[in-house]
């Protein structure tokens, strides 16, 4: 069997298992096992499994993932999301479509202490959706806004997918977080602009007046813990007081204290935070193991290295190569979640990108490409036929057909496309914040 046919066989087994609703981690593990045994035999596979799990999970850098997840769970159970939405509503409610814009603002702020897109979407939806519907927002706009706003959970640091990218490519987590800040802020403004344009072009989707509440001292006090936590974590990291892993631990502890101070974190809620963190971390680490095995099987075929040589020999523009990879991510996002895509493809695409000449230092290229990947996998969270965020939000909106929710995310997908083109053509936007770290 030729190496190319073997690669196709490995991917075919994976896609077949996924079509049979096998968990993605198991599908990648099984496909990788098949490819490894065919090429090297059973004993080398057994030896690989004997050492790889410990080698992967003994990494100190990986501990940042459960810590940021725990931080987000404490924020969810502690009622912090409700305080964020109430403050944002008072701030934005005077504008047409302001309550939907408030949901975007609340999601951005919550994402700054969460790091998970799905968690951000589910948490803010539970608070904001009843208010949006009560004020007369259509199911289409309400669910579309909340699904799109949830993607800010990974676009605005801390971001679990960005941490995984940093680990896979051996890049500085703090620098990647810094590079994601400006694109994340642009994403937030783009979503708010999409709402403002949409409610004016399509009548009946939002009320003319949201009857906004006033910004009161009580509302300001309610969001003060979030501002303090964000300041402690990011000033600590970029001020050199602690590493990103230590910052995640400090952030988790500070969020726990804030949740206790609000008196909304019960014993049952505390246990749910620990259980939820354990479940999410185990899922991510199992995907790590499956992706490692599959990537090792693909590496044995030498097809990824040959592919890199062939593409470099074509003499294509580096930007054109990146564009093709991003389009591939959009297509792949129709069948896979963002973590699986990053773990499976970065070991293949990253060496290819680093071999091209973008006229920038290699570290800048690595960071910029990471931001571009993050932008594109966020696109996959909204686009049909999967759109995980759409499914999560629609599952909480029992009276809204799934087709309406997909129509609701279309303005935001247009915003995503424009933002991705902007960052693709002007890499300096993503790298702007890094100049302050030198």
N, C-alpha and C positions, 0 to 999 in steps of 0.2 A: 504494500500500500504506500503510495507517495505521501510525503509530508503534508502537502496541501489537502489531500483527501482525508488524512488523519485529523487535521484541524477541523475540517468540515464535519467529520464524524463526532468529534468531541462537542462542538457547538450544537450539532443535531441532537445528540443525547440530552444535552442540557435543556434545549428548547422543548423537546418532547416531554421530559419530566415536568417542566414548568407548565406545559399545556394540560398535564394530568393533575395540576394543582399541588404538585410536590413543593414544599418550601424551597426557596431559592438557594439557601445554603446547602441543603441536601442535594439539590439538582446539580450544583457546581461540584460538590464533593464526589458524587457518583460519576459525573462526566469526566472529571479529572482522574478518578481512579481507573476508569476504562482506558483512557489515553495513556496513563502511566504504565499500566500492566501490559498493554499492547506493545509498547516501545521497550520497556526495561524489565518486565517480569514482576512476579508477585513479591519476591524477597526484597528487591530495592524499594518497592512501594511500602512494605512493612517497615523497613528501616527509616524511610522518609517520615512516615507517620509517627514513628517512635521518638524522633527528635524534633520535628517541625512544630508540634503543638507547644512544647515547652519553649522553644526558641522564639516563637511568636508571642506567646502570652507572658513571658518573663520580661518583656520590654517595659521599662519604667514609663516611657512616654504614653503607653496605652492607658495608664491609670487616669489620665485626664478625661477620658470618655465617660466612665461611670460617675466621676465627680461632677461634670457639667450636667449630666442627666439628672443626678440627685438634686442639684441646684434648681433645675427646672421643675422637678416634682415638688420640692418644698414651696416654690413660688405658686404652683397650681393649687396645692392643698391649703396654702395659707391665705387664699383670697386676694392675692396681690393683683390678679387679672381684673377683678371687679373694680378695684380702686383706679387702675389704669384707664379702663373704659369710661368710668364716670368722669374722670378729669378730662380725658380727650373729648368726650361729648360736650362738656361745658365749654371747652375751648373752640370746637369746630361747629357746634350746632347752629350757629347763626348763618352759616352758608347753605346754599341749596345742595343737597347731598351730603351735608356736614356730618350726619351720624354715621354714614358709611365711611367717610374720611376718618372719623374718630376711631372706627374699627381698625383702619390701616395704621393709625398712629399707635393705638394700643398694642397691636400685633408687633410693630417695630420695637416698642419699648419692652414688651414681654420677651421678644426674641433675644434682646440684649442680656437676658439672664436665663435663657432656656437652652438654645442651641439645637432645637429640633423643630422641623417644619410641621410635622403631624401633631405634635404636642401643642404647638402654638395655635394651629388651626382649631383643634378640638377645644382647647381651653377658652380662647376668646369667643368662639362660636357659642359655647354654653352660656356666656354672659351677654353677648351682643345680639344674637339672633332674635330672642324674644323682644328686645327693645326696637330693633329695626322693623320687625313685623308690626309691632304695636303702633309705631309711628307712620305706617302706611307704605313702607318700602316693599317692592315686589319681591316674590320669592327668587326670581332670576337674579336681580341685582344684589339682594342680601346674601345669598349663598355664593354667588360668584365673587363678591368682594371678600368674604371671609375665607374662601378657599385660596384666593390670590394673596391676601394679606398674610396667610399662614406661611407662605414661602419665605417671608422676611425672617422667619425663625432660623433659617440657615444662611441667609444672605448677610444678616447683621451679626457680627461676632458677639459671643462665642458660637462657633458653628462646628457641630460634630463631623459633617462631611469634610470640612476644611482641615480639621485635626487629622482625619484619616489620610487625606491627600498629603499633608505634611509628613506623616510617618512613612508613607509609601515612597515619597520622593526625597526624604531626608532633608526637608526644608525647615526653616525656623518658623515655629507656630506663631510667635508674636508678630513677626513681619507679615505673615499671611493674614492674620487678624487685622493688622493695620491697613493692609492693601484692600481688604473687603469693606472697610468703613465707608469710603466715598461711593463705591458702586451700590452699597446697601442703602445709603441715603438717597441716591439718585432713584433707586427702585421705589422707595417709599414716596418720593415726590411724583414719580411717574404714575403710580397707582392712584394717587389723589387727583392728579390731572385727568386721568382716564375717567374717574368718577364724575368730575366736574363737567367734562365734555359730554359724557354719555347721558347724564340726566337732563341735559339741555337739548340733545339731539333726539332723544327717545322719550316722549311725554308719558307720564303715568307710572314711571318707574320709581319715583321718589316724591315725597310731599314738597310743597312749596316752602313750608316753614316747619322746622323741626322742634320749635318751641324750646330753645336751648336753655339750660339752667346756667346760673352765674358761677364763675370761678370763685369759690369761697376758700377761706383758710383751711377748712376741714378737708376739702379736696386736695389742696396743696400738701397738707400733712400726710394724706393717704398715699401720695406718690413719692414722698420724701425717701422712704426706705429703698425704693428702686434706684433713685439717683445716687444715694450713698453707696449701695452695693456696687453699682456700675463704676463709680469713681474709685472705690477701694481696689477693685479687681484690676481695672485697666491702668490706673496710675501706678499701682503696685508692680504690674508686669512691665510697663514701658519705662517706669522709673528705676527698674533694676532691683527692686526690693525682693521680688521672688519670681520664680519661673512660672510659665503658664500652668504647669501641673499644681504647683503650690498655690497659684492664684485661683485655680478651680476649687481647691480645698477651702481656701479662705472664703470664696464666694458662696460655696455650699453652706459653710458654717454661718456666714452672715445672713443668708436667706433663711436659714432655720431660725435664727434669732428674730428676724423680722416677722416670720410667720407666727412665732410664739407671742410676740408683742401685739399682734393683731387679734390674738385669742381665737383664731379660727382653725388652728391645727390641733385636731383631736388625736387621741391615742390611735384610733383606727386609721386616721389619715396619715399619721406618722408611719405606721406599719405599711400602709399602701405605698408610701414614698419609697420605702426600702424594697418592697416586693417589685414595684414598677421599675426601679433602677436595676435590680437584679435581672429581671426578665429582658429589659431592653439591652443591657450590657451582654447578656448571654447570647441574645440574637445577633448582635453585632459581631461578637467574637467568633461565633460559629460561622458567620458569613466570611470573616477573615480567613478561617481555616479552610473552608471550601474554595475560596478564591485563590488562596496560596497553592492548594493542590492542583487546581485547574491551570493556573498560570505556569506552574512547574511542568505540567504535562505539555502545554503549548510551547514552552521554552525548549523542551527536548526535541520537538519537531524542527526547531530553528526557523520556522516560518516567520515569526515576528521580526527577528533580526534581518532575514532576507527581505521582508516587506519594507523595513526601514531603508535598506540599501537601494531597493528599487525606486522608492519614492524620492529619495535624495538624488538618484540618477536622472530622474525626469526633468530636473531643473525648474520645477514649479515655484511660483512665488510662495514664500513661507506663510503669508497671510491666507493664501488660497488653500494651503494644506490644513491650516487651523480651521478654516471655514468648513472644509469637508469633514473634519473630525467632529465639529460641533453639530453639523447636520446629522451625522451618524448617531450622536448622543440623543438628538431629538427623536429619531426613529427608535433607538433602543429604549428610550424612556416609555415607549408604548407598552413594553412588556416587562420592564424591570424597575425596581426602586433605585433611588439615588445612591445608596451605599453600595449595593451590588454592582452597579455600573462603574463606580469609581474603583472599587477593589479589583474588578475583572479587567478593566481596560487601561488604567493608568500604567501598570507595568509594561504594557505593549506600546502605548502612544507616547509616554514621556521620553523614552530614549530617542524616538523619532523626532520629537519637537526639539530636544536639546541638540540634535545634530544639524539643525537648520540655522541659518544666519539671519537674525532679526535686527542686527545692528545695535543690540543691547547686551549688557553683561549677562552671563548665563543665569545668575541668581535672579535677575529681573525677569528674564524669560520664564523661568520656572514659576515665579510668583504670579506673573500675569496670566500664564496658561492655567494655573490653579483657579484664579478668579473667573476666567472664561468658562472653565468646566463647571464651576459652582453656579454660574448664571444659567447655563444650559440645562443642568439636571433639575434646577428649579422650574424650568419650562416644562419638563416631563411630569412634574407633580400636578400640572393643570391640564395638559393636553389629553384629549381622548385617544384611545379607548380606555386607558387605565386612569390616569389623573388621580393619584392616591388622595390628595387633599380634597378633590371634588367629592370622592366617595365618602370621606370622613365627614365633611360638612353636610352633604346631602343626607347621610344617615341620621344626623341630628335634626334635620328639617323634614319631618315625616310627610308634610303636605306638599312638598315641592318635587315634581318629577325630575329625574336625573338629567333628562334632556334640557330642561330649563336651567339647571345649574351649569351645564356645559356651555349653553348660550351666554350665561352670565359671565363666564371667565374670558370670553373672546376679546373684550376691550383690553383686558389686562395682558393677554397674550400678545396683542399688538404692541403694548407698552414694553413688554419683555423683549420683543424682536427689535424694536428701535434702540433699546438700551444695550442689547448685545452687539448690535452693529456699531454703536458709538464706542463701546469699550474695545471692540475688535480693531477699529480703524485708528483709535487714539489710545494706545497702551499707557501713555503717561497719566491718564486719569486714574487708573488703578494703582499706579506707582507713586502718585503725588504725595500721599501721606508718609511714605517711607523716608522722604528727605529729612523729616524731623527726628528720625531715629538714629541718624548718623552722628 
